[in-house]
């Protein structure tokens, strides 16, 4: 059985409460998304030129600077 409490809250108090809850939710959402994004970047770092060189070396190729730049350009274009 639900118990309803009768609370007399003026209109300005209700508006202030809603604005406060929205601000708190926005701040909490910002910090949680920032934390998630930092963790994601730590676990999955963005690809850079050194990673491409290492990948090509593992495939048995000695990459030239031109090849590395071409791969970087194609990856940036695919985004």
Secondary structure, DSSP 8 states (H G I E B T S, - for coil): ----------HHHHHHHHHHHHHHHHHHHHHHHHHHHHHHHHHS----HHHHHHHHHHTT----HHHHHHHHHHHHHH-
